[in-house]
Amino acid sequence: AGAGGAPASVRLYTNTASLTCSAVQMLLLEGNVNHHLVEVDLSKGEQMQPGFLALNPRHQVPVLVDEDGTVVWESNAILRYICNTFSVDDSLYPTDTKLRARCDMALDWRQTALYPALAKVVYPQLGFTKDLQGIPAGKVELAAGLQLLETFFLSRGPFICGDRPSIADIAIALPLLMLDYTDVSLPEAIREYLRRFAGHFPRSFDVVTAGAREFLSKRKATA
């Protein structure tokens, strides 16, 4: 995947607490893409500063800036861009059109259905929002999403596209770790999936999740 293979230097505007940002960092590490991290302190409103808004008018992280100045935001767009631009393993974004469609389908489902349900449950329990009334509906939607993940997306093998994880797994598995800091109990099949996922990325998993886990642990203690 990708072209060239020449050394590249990219900037990733990130926030340590965000497991969505962690997904992009994991792909950069696994793809051996030369990069450096720029921490955006959301608690201080750095995402609202003119310099950052010039990169992303939606004032969100992650944002990737390539060495030629190309700016990409929206986490899944960044994941695809990295796979299409740099020499990462083809299994991460399959070249087979049918497998790529499955990967894209999972990525889009993550954005439009799974993560919104996750946010309804996680955000109020950890004090990110005050919408406690949305938690029961969120739990119903999340349970349906986890069932779909197990019975459809993981029906063909240990990972979404088969025997090896793709960027769809990276985008989906990491945010699910937030549920460890809520009252939601994950189905055993999903727990086993997350263990497989972590085991497949021994080089990067702890690196990209340590900061978020520490942050979430503190939030749970004070929420």
C-alpha positions as CSV (number, residue, x, y, z in Angstrom):
1,A,0.0,0.0,0.0
2,G,1.1,3.5,-0.6
3,A,3.8,4.9,-2.8
4,G,7.5,5.4,-2.6
5,G,8.6,4.2,0.8
6,A,10.9,7.2,1.2
7,P,11.3,8.6,4.7
8,A,8.5,11.0,5.6
9,S,7.9,13.4,8.4
10,V,4.4,14.1,9.5
11,R,2.9,15.9,12.4
12,L,0.0,14.4,14.3
13,Y,-2.0,16.9,16.4
14,T,-3.3,14.7,19.2
15,N,-4.6,14.5,22.7
16,T,-3.2,11.8,25.1
17,A,-6.6,11.1,26.5
18,S,-8.2,10.3,23.2
19,L,-8.3,6.7,22.1
20,T,-9.4,7.9,18.7
21,C,-6.1,9.7,18.4
22,S,-4.4,6.6,19.7
23,A,-5.7,4.7,16.7
24,V,-3.8,7.1,14.3
25,Q,-0.7,7.0,16.4
26,M,-0.8,3.2,16.4
27,L,-1.0,3.1,12.6
28,L,1.9,5.5,12.3
29,L,4.0,3.3,14.6
30,E,3.0,0.0,13.0
31,G,3.7,1.5,9.6
32,N,7.1,2.9,10.6
33,V,6.0,6.3,9.4
34,N,8.4,9.0,10.7
35,H,6.3,11.4,12.7
36,H,6.1,13.6,15.8
37,L,3.2,14.3,18.1
38,V,1.8,17.7,18.9
39,E,-0.2,17.6,22.1
40,V,-3.4,19.8,21.9
41,D,-4.5,20.6,25.5
42,L,-8.3,20.5,25.1
43,S,-8.8,21.6,28.7
44,K,-7.1,24.9,28.0
45,G,-9.0,25.4,24.8
46,E,-6.0,25.1,22.5
47,Q,-8.2,23.6,19.9
48,M,-10.0,26.9,19.6
49,Q,-6.9,28.9,18.9
50,P,-6.6,30.5,15.4
51,G,-3.6,28.4,14.5
52,F,-5.4,25.2,15.1
53,L,-8.7,26.3,13.6
54,A,-6.7,27.1,10.4
55,L,-5.9,23.4,10.3
56,N,-9.3,22.1,11.4
57,P,-12.3,24.5,11.6
58,R,-14.2,21.8,13.4
59,H,-11.7,22.2,16.3
60,Q,-11.2,18.5,16.9
61,V,-8.3,16.1,17.1
62,P,-6.7,14.2,15.5
63,V,-5.3,16.2,12.7
64,L,-2.5,15.0,10.5
65,V,-0.2,17.4,8.6
66,D,2.0,15.7,5.9
67,E,5.5,17.0,5.1
68,D,4.2,18.8,2.0
69,G,1.6,20.7,4.1
70,T,-1.4,18.4,3.2
71,V,-3.9,18.5,6.1
72,V,-6.2,15.7,6.9
73,W,-8.8,15.5,9.7
74,E,-11.5,13.0,10.6
75,S,-9.8,10.0,12.2
76,N,-10.8,7.4,9.6
77,A,-9.9,9.7,6.7
78,I,-6.4,10.0,8.4
79,L,-6.1,6.2,8.7
80,R,-7.0,5.7,5.0
81,Y,-4.6,8.5,4.0
82,I,-1.7,6.9,5.8
83,C,-2.4,3.6,4.2
84,N,-2.7,5.1,0.8
85,T,0.3,7.4,1.1
86,F,3.0,5.4,3.0
87,S,4.3,1.9,2.7
88,V,2.3,0.1,5.3
89,D,1.4,-3.6,5.3
90,D,-1.4,-4.3,2.8
91,S,-3.3,-6.2,5.4
92,L,-4.0,-3.0,7.3
93,Y,-6.1,-1.7,4.4
94,P,-6.7,-4.6,2.0
95,T,-6.0,-4.2,-1.7
96,D,-8.6,-6.8,-2.5
97,T,-11.7,-4.8,-3.4
98,K,-14.2,-7.0,-1.5
99,L,-12.1,-7.0,1.6
100,R,-11.5,-3.2,1.3
101,A,-15.2,-2.7,1.0
102,R,-15.7,-4.7,4.2
103,C,-13.1,-2.6,5.9
104,D,-14.7,0.6,4.7
105,M,-18.1,-0.6,5.8
106,A,-16.8,-1.2,9.3
107,L,-15.1,2.1,9.4
108,D,-18.3,4.0,8.4
109,W,-20.4,2.0,10.8
110,R,-18.0,2.9,13.6
111,Q,-18.5,6.6,12.9
112,T,-22.2,6.6,12.3
113,A,-23.5,4.0,14.8
114,L,-21.0,2.4,17.2
115,Y,-19.1,5.5,18.4
116,P,-22.3,7.6,18.9
117,A,-23.7,4.9,21.1
118,L,-20.4,4.5,23.0
119,A,-20.4,8.3,23.6
120,K,-23.9,8.3,25.0
121,V,-22.8,5.8,27.7
122,V,-19.2,6.7,28.4
123,Y,-19.2,10.5,28.2
124,P,-21.8,11.2,31.0
125,Q,-20.4,8.5,33.3
126,L,-16.9,10.0,33.1
127,G,-18.2,13.6,33.4
128,F,-17.5,14.7,29.8
129,T,-21.1,15.6,29.4
130,K,-24.1,15.9,31.8
131,D,-26.7,14.1,29.6
132,L,-27.4,11.3,32.1
133,Q,-30.9,10.8,30.5
134,G,-29.3,9.5,27.3
135,I,-27.5,6.6,29.1
136,P,-30.3,4.0,29.0
137,A,-30.9,4.4,25.3
138,G,-27.2,4.5,24.7
139,K,-26.8,1.2,26.4
140,V,-29.5,-0.4,24.2
141,E,-27.8,1.0,21.1
142,L,-24.4,-0.1,22.3
143,A,-25.5,-3.6,23.1
144,A,-26.9,-3.9,19.6
145,G,-23.7,-2.6,18.2
146,L,-21.5,-5.0,20.1
147,Q,-23.8,-7.9,19.0
148,L,-23.4,-6.8,15.4
149,L,-19.6,-6.6,15.8
150,E,-19.6,-10.1,17.2
151,T,-22.1,-11.8,14.9
152,F,-21.4,-10.0,11.6
153,F,-18.0,-8.2,11.5
154,L,-16.2,-11.0,13.4
155,S,-18.0,-13.8,11.8
156,R,-15.2,-14.6,9.2
157,G,-12.3,-14.9,11.5
158,P,-10.4,-13.4,14.5
159,F,-10.5,-9.9,13.0
160,I,-12.9,-7.9,10.8
161,C,-11.2,-8.7,7.5
162,G,-10.0,-12.1,8.4
163,D,-6.9,-13.5,10.0
164,R,-5.1,-10.1,10.5
165,P,-6.3,-6.8,11.9
166,S,-7.0,-3.9,9.6
167,I,-7.5,-0.2,10.2
168,A,-11.1,-1.1,10.9
169,D,-10.0,-3.1,14.0
170,I,-7.7,-0.3,15.1
171,A,-10.5,2.3,14.8
172,I,-13.1,0.1,16.6
173,A,-11.1,-1.8,19.3
174,L,-9.3,1.1,20.9
175,P,-12.3,3.2,21.8
176,L,-14.0,0.2,23.3
177,L,-11.4,0.2,26.0
178,M,-13.2,3.2,27.5
179,L,-15.9,0.8,28.7
180,D,-13.5,-0.5,31.3
181,Y,-14.1,2.7,33.2
182,T,-17.9,2.5,33.1
183,D,-20.6,0.1,34.5
184,V,-20.9,-1.7,31.2
185,S,-19.8,-5.3,31.1
186,L,-18.5,-6.4,27.7
187,P,-19.6,-9.7,26.3
188,E,-16.8,-12.3,26.6
189,A,-16.5,-12.6,22.8
190,I,-15.7,-8.9,22.6
191,R,-13.3,-9.1,25.5
192,E,-11.5,-12.0,23.7
193,Y,-11.4,-9.9,20.5
194,L,-9.8,-7.0,22.4
195,R,-7.2,-9.4,23.9
196,R,-6.4,-10.7,20.4
197,F,-6.1,-7.2,19.2
198,A,-3.7,-6.1,21.9
199,G,-1.7,-9.3,21.5
200,H,-1.2,-8.6,17.8
201,F,0.3,-5.2,18.4
202,P,2.8,-5.8,21.3
203,R,5.1,-3.1,20.0
204,S,2.5,-0.3,20.0
205,F,-0.5,-1.2,22.1
206,D,0.8,-0.1,25.5
207,V,2.6,2.9,24.1
208,V,-0.6,4.4,22.5
209,T,-3.0,3.5,25.3
210,A,-1.0,4.2,28.5
211,G,-1.8,7.9,28.6
212,A,-5.5,7.4,27.9
213,R,-5.8,4.7,30.5
214,E,-4.2,6.9,33.2
215,F,-6.5,9.8,32.3
216,L,-9.7,7.6,32.2
217,S,-8.8,6.0,35.5
218,K,-8.5,9.5,37.1
219,R,-11.8,10.6,35.5
220,K,-13.6,7.6,36.9
221,A,-12.3,8.3,40.4
222,T,-13.6,11.9,40.3
223,A,-16.7,11.5,38.2
